[in-house]
Amino acid sequence: MTTSTPPSWSAAGLDHALARSRAEQRAALGLYLPVGYPTRAAGLDALHLMAKHADVLQLGVPHTDPVLDGPVIRRAAAQALDAGFRMRDLFDAATELTAAGTTAVLAMSYWKPIEVYGPRAFAEELAAAGVAGVLVPDLPETGTGTGTKTETDAETGTAASTWQRAAHAASLHTSTLIPPRASDAHLAALGSVTSGLIHVPATPGLTGARRPLSPYLPHLVRRVRTLTGLPVAVGIGIGTPDQAAQASAYADSVIVGSAVIRRMHAQPGAAAVTAAEAARDFAEGVRRARPPAT
């Protein structure tokens, strides 16, 4: 199934962010935060401050079973849910952020919350809020996420095609996360159902890992870019500004989440200010990109 997201003012925001960073010979900095963490008000304050340093903001939908996330994001999502997160909070936050500046806004959600809310309504409300696209890391049928199947082939096929139709009709980019050890044919197939960005993990395993970046990552990024024809975002394991600098030398975008949340958790009384400081540090990182290790 080949899709092509029609141009729209919201989807174009991501394209412009990538073009700006490319002109500066660096990766675009994407910063992730679950909406409603640590509270609705403090989280929104943090996002506004983070936007001053980020090219892209990735708004996470808190979920009770975030299968790809490590303990840092799991704890943040649980806190947001305990504080009363509702899907309307995502749309309201996106509307406020897109109205306030030029930072591109993406959403990240597991499939189940989208399915429960309704894919068409979810896509339409995000587009109305100015969101450029959605990353669904466990989107059925794409082979992303854990690589396990919990539904029948017919059910997963219906889910994936339903989301693709909804996103296309709303002019939203649909981003995907490549699975481990994906073949060339699989990557090419993912490229046909992806637009905006395709995501590559910087380290194996769950989010929040604190280990060196894979020495094979530069080659993987080049391979994915060649086979899909898409800009490549590197995330899952970017834990320090030095690692952001390293990945910025060859990626189109660098995504940071757990490292920012970890700092916020350590300073609960100044979460927004701490998030801004972390965002500044990672922004400085991507601007001092260095060649990848050989």
C-alpha positions as CSV (number, residue, x, y, z in Angstrom):
1,M,0.0,0.0,0.0
2,T,1.5,3.3,-1.1
3,T,0.4,6.5,0.4
4,S,1.2,10.1,-0.2
5,T,0.3,12.7,2.4
6,P,-1.1,15.8,0.6
7,P,0.5,19.1,1.5
8,S,-1.0,21.1,4.4
9,W,0.1,24.0,6.5
10,S,0.5,21.8,9.6
11,A,2.4,18.9,7.9
12,A,4.6,21.5,6.1
13,G,5.8,22.7,9.6
14,L,7.8,19.5,9.9
15,D,9.3,19.8,6.5
16,H,10.3,23.4,7.2
17,A,11.9,22.5,10.5
18,L,14.0,19.8,8.7
19,A,14.9,22.2,6.0
20,R,16.1,24.9,8.5
21,S,18.3,22.5,10.4
22,R,19.7,21.0,7.1
23,A,20.7,24.5,6.0
24,E,22.6,24.9,9.3
25,Q,24.3,21.5,8.7
26,R,22.9,19.8,11.7
27,A,20.1,17.6,12.8
28,A,16.8,19.0,13.9
29,L,16.3,18.6,17.6
30,G,13.1,16.8,18.6
31,L,12.1,16.8,22.3
32,Y,9.5,14.4,23.7
33,L,7.3,14.8,26.7
34,P,4.1,13.0,27.8
35,V,1.3,15.5,27.9
36,G,0.2,16.0,31.5
37,Y,3.6,15.3,33.0
38,P,4.2,16.1,35.8
39,T,0.9,18.0,35.8
40,R,-1.2,19.6,33.1
41,A,0.0,23.1,34.0
42,A,3.6,22.3,34.7
43,G,3.9,20.1,31.6
44,L,2.5,22.8,29.4
45,D,4.9,25.4,30.9
46,A,7.7,22.9,30.2
47,L,6.7,22.4,26.6
48,H,6.6,26.2,26.0
49,L,10.1,26.6,27.4
50,M,11.4,23.6,25.5
51,A,10.0,25.0,22.3
52,K,12.5,27.8,22.5
53,H,15.3,25.3,21.9
54,A,13.6,22.6,19.9
55,D,12.9,22.3,16.2
56,V,10.3,19.7,16.8
57,L,8.1,18.9,19.9
58,Q,6.8,15.4,20.2
59,L,3.8,15.2,22.4
60,G,3.3,11.8,24.0
61,V,-0.1,10.3,24.7
62,P,0.2,8.6,28.2
63,H,-0.7,4.9,28.0
64,T,-1.1,2.2,30.6
65,D,1.0,-0.3,28.6
66,P,3.9,1.5,26.8
67,V,5.6,-1.6,25.6
68,L,8.6,0.1,24.0
69,D,9.3,2.4,26.9
70,G,11.7,2.0,29.8
71,P,11.0,3.0,33.5
72,V,11.6,6.7,33.0
73,I,8.8,7.3,30.5
74,R,6.6,4.6,32.1
75,R,6.7,6.5,35.4
76,A,6.0,9.8,33.7
77,A,3.1,8.4,31.7
78,A,1.6,6.8,34.9
79,Q,2.0,10.1,36.7
80,A,0.2,12.0,33.9
81,L,-2.6,9.4,33.9
82,D,-2.9,9.6,37.7
83,A,-3.2,13.4,37.4
84,G,-6.2,13.0,35.2
85,F,-4.9,13.1,31.6
86,R,-7.6,13.0,28.9
87,M,-7.1,13.0,25.2
88,R,-8.6,16.6,25.1
89,D,-5.4,17.7,26.9
90,L,-3.3,16.6,23.9
91,F,-5.4,18.6,21.5
92,D,-5.5,21.6,23.7
93,A,-1.7,21.5,24.3
94,A,-1.0,21.2,20.6
95,T,-3.3,24.1,19.7
96,E,-1.6,26.3,22.2
97,L,1.9,25.4,21.2
98,T,1.3,25.7,17.4
99,A,-0.3,29.1,17.9
100,A,2.6,30.3,20.0
101,G,5.5,29.7,17.7
102,T,7.1,28.1,14.7
103,T,8.3,24.9,16.3
104,A,6.8,21.9,14.5
105,V,4.6,19.6,16.7
106,L,4.2,15.9,16.3
107,A,2.2,13.4,18.4
108,M,3.4,10.0,19.6
109,S,0.8,7.5,20.6
110,Y,0.6,3.7,20.8
111,W,-2.2,2.2,18.7
112,K,-4.6,1.3,21.4
113,P,-5.5,4.9,22.6
114,I,-6.0,5.9,18.9
115,E,-8.2,2.9,18.3
116,V,-10.3,3.6,21.4
117,Y,-10.7,7.3,20.6
118,G,-11.4,6.6,16.9
119,P,-8.7,7.0,14.3
120,R,-10.6,9.4,12.1
121,A,-11.6,11.7,15.0
122,F,-8.0,11.5,16.4
123,A,-6.5,12.5,13.1
124,E,-8.9,15.3,12.4
125,E,-8.5,16.9,15.8
126,L,-4.8,16.7,15.6
127,A,-4.8,18.3,12.2
128,A,-7.1,21.1,13.4
129,A,-4.7,21.7,16.3
130,G,-1.8,22.2,13.9
131,V,0.0,18.9,14.5
132,A,2.3,17.9,11.6
133,G,2.2,14.2,12.0
134,V,2.0,11.1,14.3
135,L,4.4,8.5,15.3
136,V,2.7,5.2,16.1
137,P,5.5,2.9,17.2
138,D,3.4,-0.2,17.3
139,L,1.2,0.4,14.4
140,P,-0.2,-3.0,13.4
141,E,0.8,-4.5,10.0
142,T,3.9,-2.3,9.6
143,G,6.1,-4.8,11.5
144,T,7.3,-2.1,13.9
145,G,7.4,-2.1,17.7
146,T,7.9,-5.5,19.4
147,G,7.4,-7.5,16.3
148,T,4.7,-9.6,18.0
149,K,1.1,-10.0,16.8
150,T,-1.8,-10.0,19.2
151,E,-4.5,-9.8,16.6
152,T,-5.3,-11.8,13.5
153,D,-3.9,-10.8,10.1
154,A,-7.4,-9.6,9.1
155,E,-7.7,-7.4,12.2
156,T,-4.2,-5.9,11.9
157,G,-4.7,-5.2,8.3
158,T,-7.9,-3.4,9.0
159,A,-6.3,-1.4,11.8
160,A,-3.3,-0.3,9.7
161,S,-5.3,0.6,6.6
162,T,-7.9,2.5,8.7
163,W,-5.2,4.6,10.3
164,Q,-3.5,5.3,6.9
165,R,-6.8,6.5,5.4
166,A,-7.5,8.7,8.4
167,A,-4.1,10.3,8.4
168,H,-4.1,10.8,4.7
169,A,-7.5,12.4,4.7
170,A,-6.4,14.8,7.5
171,S,-3.1,15.6,5.7
172,L,-1.0,14.3,8.6
173,H,2.4,12.7,8.2
174,T,2.6,9.1,9.5
175,S,5.9,8.2,11.0
176,T,7.1,4.7,11.8
177,L,9.8,3.1,13.9
178,I,11.9,0.5,12.1
179,P,12.1,-2.9,13.7
180,P,15.3,-4.6,14.7
181,R,17.1,-6.4,11.9
182,A,14.7,-5.2,9.2
183,S,15.5,-6.5,5.7
184,D,15.9,-4.2,2.7
185,A,12.5,-5.2,1.4
186,H,10.9,-4.5,4.7
187,L,12.5,-1.1,4.9
188,A,11.4,-0.2,1.4
189,A,7.8,-1.3,2.3
190,L,7.9,0.9,5.5
191,G,9.0,3.8,3.3
192,S,5.9,3.4,1.2
193,V,3.5,3.9,4.2
194,T,5.6,6.5,6.0
195,S,6.0,10.3,5.4
196,G,7.7,13.1,7.2
197,L,10.2,11.1,9.2
198,I,11.2,7.5,9.8
199,H,12.6,6.6,13.2
200,V,15.7,4.6,13.9
201,P,16.6,3.4,17.4
202,A,20.1,4.7,18.5
203,T,20.5,1.7,20.9
204,P,18.6,-1.6,21.1
205,G,15.9,-2.2,23.7
206,L,13.6,0.1,25.5
207,T,13.7,3.9,25.7
208,G,15.9,5.5,28.4
209,A,18.9,3.2,27.9
210,R,22.2,4.7,29.0
211,R,24.9,3.1,26.9
212,P,27.1,4.1,24.0
213,L,25.5,4.6,20.6
214,S,25.9,1.6,18.2
215,P,29.0,1.9,16.0
216,Y,26.8,0.7,13.2
217,L,24.3,3.5,13.6
218,P,25.8,5.8,10.9
219,H,25.6,3.0,8.3
220,L,22.1,2.1,9.4
221,V,20.9,5.7,9.0
222,R,22.4,5.9,5.5
223,R,20.8,2.5,4.6
224,V,17.3,3.5,5.9
225,R,17.5,6.9,4.1
226,T,18.5,5.2,0.8
227,L,15.9,2.5,0.9
228,T,13.0,4.7,2.1
229,G,13.8,8.1,0.6
230,L,12.9,9.7,3.8
231,P,14.6,11.9,6.4
232,V,15.8,9.8,9.4
233,A,15.2,10.6,13.0
234,V,17.4,8.9,15.6
235,G,16.0,8.3,19.1
236,I,15.7,5.7,21.9
237,G,19.1,6.0,23.6
238,I,20.2,9.6,23.0
239,G,21.0,10.3,26.7
240,T,23.6,13.1,26.6
241,P,24.4,16.2,24.6
242,D,27.6,14.5,23.4
243,Q,25.5,11.7,22.0
244,A,23.2,14.2,20.4
245,A,26.2,15.9,18.8
246,Q,27.5,12.5,17.5
247,A,24.1,11.6,15.9
248,S,23.6,15.0,14.5
249,A,26.6,14.5,12.2
250,Y,24.6,11.9,10.1
251,A,20.9,11.9,11.2
252,D,18.2,14.3,9.9
253,S,16.7,14.6,13.4
254,V,17.7,13.6,16.9
255,I,14.9,12.8,19.4
256,V,15.4,13.1,23.1
257,G,12.9,12.1,25.8
258,S,14.0,10.1,28.8
259,A,17.0,12.3,29.4
260,V,14.9,15.4,29.8
261,I,12.3,13.6,31.9
262,R,15.0,12.2,34.2
263,R,16.2,15.7,35.0
264,M,12.6,16.9,35.6
265,H,12.0,14.1,38.0
266,A,15.1,15.0,39.9
267,Q,13.8,18.6,40.4
268,P,10.0,18.2,40.9
269,G,9.7,21.7,42.3
270,A,11.2,23.3,39.2
271,A,10.2,20.8,36.5
272,A,9.6,23.4,33.7
273,V,12.8,25.3,34.3
274,T,14.8,22.1,34.5
275,A,13.2,20.9,31.2
276,A,14.2,24.2,29.6
277,E,17.8,23.8,30.8
278,A,18.0,20.2,29.4
279,A,16.5,21.4,26.1
280,R,19.2,24.1,25.9
281,D,21.9,21.6,26.6
282,F,20.8,19.3,23.9
283,A,20.3,22.1,21.4
284,E,23.9,23.1,22.0
285,G,24.8,19.4,21.4
286,V,23.2,19.1,17.9
287,R,24.9,22.4,16.9
288,R,28.3,21.0,17.6
289,A,27.9,17.9,15.4
290,R,31.0,15.9,14.9
291,P,31.7,13.2,12.3
292,P,30.7,9.7,13.3
293,A,33.2,7.3,14.8
294,T,34.8,4.9,12.2
